[in-house]
Amino acid sequence: MSEKKYISIVAACVGAVGIILCLVLVLGGKDGTGKRHPSVEKTTEETQSTEISNKRYNKEDIVIVTDIDTVNSKITVRKLEESAEFVLSYNGGTVVKSKYNNQLMMEQITVGEIARIGYVTGTHKLIELQEYGTAFENTMATRWMVDYDKKLITIGSDTYSYDDNLFIESNGKNIDIREISGIDELTVRGIENKIYSVCVTKGHGFVKLTNTANYVGGVIEIGDRLTTIIVEDMILAAPEGTFDLTATINGVGGSKEIKVIRGQETVVSLGSFEQAVTRYGTVKLNVLPEDAEATLTIDGVEMDYSELLSIAYGKHTLKLTSNNYDTFTKEITISSVYSTINVNMGGEDTTTEGTEEPTTGPEQSTGEKDTTQEEETTMSTNPGSNNGLICITAPEGAKVYFDGAYVGVSPVTINKVEGEHTIIFKKDGYMTKSYTVDVSDDAEDMILSFPEMQEGE
């Protein structure tokens, strides 16, 4: 065979092979029955397997981080709409990122964080964790309130919903939402208009007052966060931290520095004060009708009510004398930084309003109180209320304090007082606990039962 003929045969064979390959590609690896060619199918499976291998996990979830154990390299999470938790392990190869795709260390992730995770279901190995991009975070929630019946939390002017799966953490422990005090500072996280986690960043402890005999009816102040009237055998929920505690009666008293520790009790003897102090409140007096042209005296001293008045904390006698109307006399108690007193000398009921800056916590004074209002705040244990009763049935055998005032040993029954209140339970050998309750303005009795107390450390 000549060389030229040999080359022609080889070229023809190569051309035929090329045509066959083209047909295979055009048909997408399918034979005449329309089925994928085994060799092509195998190649596709290998590609998909490579993609899964590059992704390295087979499950994604949006979760709340409920615990991080950096010693054993484990993280505990729960799905948003579930209460069950599960544990994942992580290592140096785990990818941790912020919502802005910045690289983080696991130590920079905090409890309560809402995150997207990728993990291997069989081994519970965490492969990726990233802060969830659309989640919101408020790290300084100090002015907030809860509607327990409707399950709504209002922070400032914004209202959010929550459900029974809400994660609440304080000092590394899960707590009930009613255990949060209005004086606590919170970190709140959620998505759109729903809150999924609440972490108490600055909680509360308890201040017990002793040797109060000479100060009953006076005013107690703890820093600028808490102001209220002093009663016998008193215990208050107070923000954790170091504060000046001041007790005054008729404007004179004492002050000392105290340290409040979260969940613990600080005992303060009012008999130990050494330095006398005088506290003053600013009072605006509005007198009606306009033609009253009255003369004002406070404790017999004439004062000009056309200007703001500076009056020492405590009880005082207010007297208004007019040529056009009957003389008006009233006992008042000054217990706030700023107060407004409205007096109508024309014979209609008078009203007293007050504001305290800042206003935080259910125990805090709501402002200047006249004698009638003061009696209303201390008569909760008296019989004969027309607004129904509050029956506290559990925990049994604990001393019960209602807004700081001792009301008896549980089970105990007191009169209803509308609004938000703090109930504190104290029992020897057990951890002191506080709960916030919202009391409605009706004649229906309320029956309240709280968890059994935990033994103290």
C-alpha positions in Angstrom: 0.0 0.0 0.0 1.4 3.4 -1.0 2.0 6.0 1.6 -0.4 8.4 0.1 -3.2 5.8 0.2 -2.4 5.0 3.9 -2.7 8.7 4.8 -6.1 9.0 3.1 -7.5 6.0 5.0 -6.3 7.4 8.4 -7.8 10.8 7.6 -11.1 9.2 6.8 -11.2 7.3 10.0 -10.4 10.4 12.1 -13.2 12.2 10.3 -15.7 9.5 11.1 -14.7 9.5 14.7 -15.2 13.3 14.8 -18.7 13.0 13.3 -19.7 10.4 15.9 -18.4 12.6 18.7 -20.4 15.6 17.4 -23.5 13.5 17.2 -23.0 12.4 20.9 -22.7 16.0 22.0 -25.7 17.2 19.9 -27.9 14.4 21.3 -26.8 15.4 24.9 -25.5 11.9 25.6 -28.8 10.3 24.9 -29.4 7.1 22.8 -32.3 6.5 20.6 -34.7 5.9 23.5 -34.0 9.4 24.9 -32.1 8.1 27.9 -29.0 9.8 29.1 -25.8 8.0 28.1 -24.3 6.2 31.2 -20.9 7.9 30.7 -22.4 11.4 30.6 -24.6 10.7 33.6 -21.6 9.5 35.6 -19.8 12.7 34.7 -22.8 14.9 35.9 -23.0 13.0 39.2 -19.3 13.6 39.8 -19.7 17.3 39.2 -22.7 17.5 41.7 -20.7 15.5 44.2 -17.8 18.0 43.9 -20.2 20.9 44.4 -21.6 19.4 47.6 -18.1 18.6 48.8 -17.2 22.3 48.3 -20.2 23.4 50.3 -19.3 20.9 53.0 -22.7 20.9 54.8 -26.1 19.4 54.0 -28.4 21.4 56.3 -29.2 25.2 56.7 -31.3 26.8 59.5 -32.0 30.2 60.9 -31.4 29.9 64.7 -30.9 31.7 68.0 -27.6 31.1 69.7 -28.4 30.1 73.3 -25.0 29.1 74.6 -21.3 29.1 73.5 -18.8 26.7 75.1 -15.4 28.0 73.9 -13.5 25.5 76.1 -15.1 22.4 74.5 -15.7 24.1 71.1 -19.5 23.6 71.2 -22.4 25.9 70.4 -26.0 25.4 71.4 -28.8 26.8 69.2 -32.5 26.6 68.7 -34.7 27.2 65.6 -36.7 30.5 65.6 -40.1 29.0 66.1 -39.1 26.1 68.3 -38.0 25.7 72.0 -35.9 22.6 71.6 -32.2 23.1 71.5 -29.4 21.2 69.8 -25.6 21.2 70.2 -23.1 21.6 67.3 -19.3 21.2 67.5 -17.0 23.6 65.7 -13.3 23.9 65.0 -10.7 26.2 63.5 -12.1 25.4 60.0 -15.6 26.7 60.9 -16.4 29.9 58.9 -17.8 32.7 61.2 -18.9 35.9 59.5 -20.8 39.1 60.4 -23.9 40.1 58.5 -21.6 42.2 56.4 -19.4 39.2 55.4 -16.5 40.2 57.7 -14.6 37.3 59.2 -15.2 36.9 62.9 -14.0 34.6 65.7 -16.5 32.5 67.6 -15.7 34.5 70.7 -17.3 37.5 69.0 -20.7 35.8 68.7 -22.9 36.5 71.6 -25.8 34.6 73.2 -29.1 35.7 71.8 -27.6 36.3 68.3 -29.9 35.4 65.4 -27.7 33.6 62.8 -27.8 31.5 59.7 -25.9 28.2 60.1 -24.8 25.4 57.8 -24.0 22.1 59.4 -23.7 18.3 58.8 -26.7 16.6 60.2 -25.1 13.2 60.9 -22.1 14.5 62.9 -23.7 17.7 64.1 -20.6 19.5 62.9 -20.9 23.3 62.4 -19.4 24.4 59.0 -20.6 28.0 58.7 -22.2 30.6 61.0 -23.2 34.1 59.9 -25.2 36.8 61.6 -28.6 36.9 60.0 -28.7 39.9 57.6 -32.3 41.0 58.1 -32.4 40.7 61.9 -32.5 43.9 64.0 -30.7 44.4 67.3 -31.3 47.0 70.1 -28.5 46.8 72.6 -29.7 49.7 74.8 -33.4 49.0 75.5 -34.1 50.9 78.7 -37.6 52.3 78.2 -39.9 49.4 77.5 -43.1 47.8 78.6 -44.8 44.4 78.1 -48.5 43.5 77.5 -48.4 39.9 78.8 -52.0 39.1 77.7 -51.5 40.3 74.1 -47.8 39.2 74.0 -46.5 42.6 72.9 -43.3 44.4 73.8 -43.2 48.2 73.3 -39.7 49.8 73.1 -39.9 53.5 72.7 -42.6 54.1 70.1 -42.2 50.7 68.4 -44.3 47.7 69.3 -43.3 44.1 68.6 -44.9 40.7 69.1 -43.4 37.6 70.8 -44.6 34.1 71.5 -44.0 31.3 74.0 -40.7 30.4 72.3 -39.2 33.7 73.2 -35.6 33.2 74.4 -34.8 35.2 77.5 -31.4 35.0 79.2 -29.9 36.6 82.3 -26.6 35.8 83.9 -26.4 32.6 81.7 -29.8 31.3 82.8 -33.1 31.1 81.0 -35.8 33.1 82.8 -39.5 33.9 82.4 -40.5 37.2 80.9 -42.2 38.3 84.1 -38.8 38.0 85.9 -37.5 41.0 84.0 -37.9 44.2 86.0 -38.8 47.6 84.4 -35.4 48.9 85.6 -33.4 46.3 83.7 -31.4 47.2 80.5 -32.0 44.7 77.7 -30.5 43.6 74.3 -33.4 42.7 72.1 -33.2 41.0 68.7 -35.8 40.1 66.2 -36.9 40.0 62.6 -39.4 42.6 61.2 -42.0 43.1 63.9 -41.3 40.0 66.0 -38.8 39.6 68.9 -37.1 36.3 69.2 -34.5 36.9 71.9 -34.1 39.1 75.0 -30.8 39.3 77.0 -30.6 41.2 80.2 -27.4 43.2 79.8 -27.9 45.1 83.1 -30.2 43.4 85.6 -31.4 44.1 89.1 -30.7 43.1 92.7 -32.5 43.9 95.9 -32.1 46.5 98.6 -33.5 45.8 102.0 -33.9 48.7 104.4 -33.5 48.3 108.1 -33.9 50.7 111.0 -36.5 52.6 109.1 -38.5 53.9 112.1 -37.3 57.5 111.8 -37.8 57.6 108.1 -41.2 56.0 107.5 -43.2 58.4 105.2 -39.9 59.8 103.9 -38.3 59.3 100.5 -35.7 56.8 99.4 -33.6 57.5 96.3 -31.2 55.0 94.6 -29.1 56.9 92.1 -31.3 58.7 89.6 -33.2 55.5 88.7 -35.4 54.8 91.6 -37.4 57.0 94.0 -40.3 55.9 96.3 -41.9 56.4 99.7 -40.3 54.6 102.7 -42.4 52.0 104.6 -41.5 49.6 107.3 -39.8 46.3 106.5 -39.1 47.4 103.0 -37.3 45.6 100.1 -36.8 47.1 96.7 -35.7 45.8 93.3 -32.8 48.1 92.3 -30.6 48.3 89.2 -27.2 46.5 89.5 -24.3 48.8 89.9 -22.8 51.3 92.4 -25.1 54.2 93.5 -25.6 56.8 96.1 -28.6 55.8 98.3 -30.3 58.8 99.9 -33.0 58.7 102.5 -34.8 61.9 103.6 -37.8 62.9 105.7 -39.0 66.4 105.6 -36.0 67.2 103.5 -33.4 66.1 105.9 -31.6 62.7 106.0 -28.5 60.9 105.0 -26.7 59.3 102.1 -24.2 56.5 101.5 -22.7 54.6 98.5 -24.1 51.1 97.9 -23.3 48.4 95.5 -26.2 46.4 94.0 -25.3 42.9 92.6 -27.6 41.1 90.2 -29.9 38.6 92.0 -28.4 39.4 95.4 -29.6 41.3 98.4 -27.9 44.4 99.8 -28.9 45.4 103.4 -28.8 49.1 104.2 -29.4 50.4 107.7 -30.9 53.9 107.7 -29.6 54.4 111.2 -26.0 54.3 109.9 -26.2 57.6 108.0 -23.6 60.1 109.2 -23.8 63.0 106.7 -27.0 65.1 106.7 -28.4 66.0 103.3 -31.4 68.0 102.1 -33.2 67.1 98.8 -35.4 69.5 96.9 -38.1 69.0 94.3 -39.2 71.6 91.7 -42.9 72.2 91.9 -45.2 74.0 89.5 -48.5 75.2 91.1 -51.5 75.9 88.9 -54.3 77.8 90.7 -57.8 78.2 89.2 -60.0 80.1 88.6 -58.0 82.9 87.1 -59.5 85.5 89.4 -58.5 83.6 92.6 -55.6 86.0 93.2 -54.5 83.8 96.1 -51.7 84.1 98.5 -49.6 80.9 99.0 -47.9 79.7 102.1 -45.9 76.4 102.5 -45.5 75.5 106.2 -46.4 79.1 107.0 -43.8 80.6 104.7 -45.2 82.8 102.0 -44.1 81.9 98.5 -44.7 83.2 94.9 -46.4 80.5 92.9 -46.1 82.5 89.6 -42.6 81.0 89.5 -41.4 77.4 89.9 -41.2 76.5 93.6 -38.2 74.7 95.3 -39.6 72.5 98.1 -37.7 70.0 100.3 -38.7 66.4 100.0 -41.2 65.2 102.5 -44.6 66.3 103.9 -45.7 69.9 103.9 -48.8 72.0 104.5 -50.0 74.0 101.5 -52.3 76.9 102.1 -54.0 79.2 99.6 -55.9 82.3 100.9 -58.1 84.4 98.6 -60.6 87.3 99.0 -62.8 85.7 96.3 -62.9 82.1 97.4 -62.7 79.9 100.5 -59.3 79.2 102.0 -57.7 76.0 100.6 -55.5 73.8 102.8 -53.9 70.6 101.7 -51.1 68.2 103.0 -48.7 67.4 100.2 -45.7 65.1 99.9 -42.8 66.0 97.7 -41.0 62.9 96.4 -39.9 63.7 92.9 -37.5 65.9 90.9 -40.4 67.8 89.2 -44.1 67.9 90.1 -47.2 69.7 89.0 -50.0 70.5 91.5 -53.4 71.7 90.1 -55.7 73.4 92.6 -59.3 74.6 91.7 -60.4 77.0 94.5 -63.9 77.1 92.9 -64.9 74.0 94.7 -64.2 71.2 92.1 -61.9 68.3 92.9 -58.2 69.0 92.7 -55.7 66.9 90.9 -52.1 66.4 91.5 -49.7 65.3 88.7 -46.0 64.5 88.9 -43.2 63.3 86.7 -39.9 61.9 87.6 -36.9 62.2 85.2 -35.8 59.6 84.3 -38.9 57.4 84.7 -37.9 53.7 84.9 -39.3 50.8 86.8 -42.6 49.9 88.4 -41.2 50.8 91.9 -40.3 54.3 91.0 -42.4 57.2 92.2 -44.7 58.7 89.6 -44.3 62.1 91.1 -45.6 64.4 93.8 -48.3 62.8 95.9 -50.8 64.4 98.1 -51.9 62.8 101.4 -54.8 60.9 99.7 -52.6 59.5 97.0 -50.1 58.4 99.5 -52.7 56.5 101.5 -53.8 54.8 98.3 -50.3 53.5 97.7 -50.0 52.0 101.2 -53.6 50.7 101.7 -53.2 47.6 99.5 -53.5 45.2 102.5 -56.7 46.9 103.8 -60.0 45.2 103.3 -63.0 46.7 101.6 -61.6 47.4 98.1 -64.1 47.9 95.3 -61.6 46.8 92.7 -61.3 43.2 93.5 -58.4 41.3 95.1 -55.0 39.9 94.2 -54.6 36.4 95.6 -51.0 35.2 95.6 -51.0 31.4 96.1 -47.4 30.3 95.4 -44.6 30.0 96.3 -45.9 29.1 99.7 -44.2 30.3 102.9 -42.3 33.2 101.3 -42.4 36.9 102.5 -44.2 38.9 99.8 -43.4 42.5 99.0 -45.7 44.5 96.8 -43.8 47.5 95.2 -41.4 47.2 98.0 -43.9 47.1 100.9 -44.2 44.0 102.9 -47.8 42.5 102.6 -47.5 39.1 104.4 -46.4 35.5 103.9 -47.8 33.6 100.9 -50.5 32.6 100.3 -51.6 36.1 100.8 -54.5 38.3 99.6 -54.2 42.1 98.9 -56.4 44.7 97.3 -56.0 45.3 93.5 -54.1 48.4 92.5 -54.3 49.2 88.8 -51.1 49.4 86.8 -47.7 47.6 86.5 -46.3 46.4 89.8 -43.4 44.4 91.1 -43.9 41.4 93.5 -40.8 40.2 95.4 -40.5 36.9 97.2 -38.0 36.4 100.0 -37.4 33.3 102.0 -34.5 32.2 104.2 -32.2 29.8 102.4 -33.7 30.6 99.0 -32.8 33.1 96.2 -34.9 36.3 96.3 -37.0 36.5 93.2 -39.1 39.4 91.6 -41.8 39.3 89.0 -43.6 42.1 87.1 -47.4 42.0 86.9 -50.0 44.1 85.1 -53.1 44.7 87.1 -56.3 45.6 85.3 -58.8 48.2 86.5 -61.8 46.0 87.2 -63.6 44.2 90.0 -62.4 40.8 89.0 -60.1 38.9 91.5 -56.7 37.9 90.2 -55.1 34.6 91.3 -51.4 34.6 90.8 -49.1 31.6 91.2 -45.4 31.8 90.6 -42.7 29.1 90.4 -41.2 27.5 93.5 -38.2 29.3 94.8 -34.7 27.9 94.2 -32.3 27.2 97.1 -29.6 29.9 97.5 -26.0 29.3 96.8 
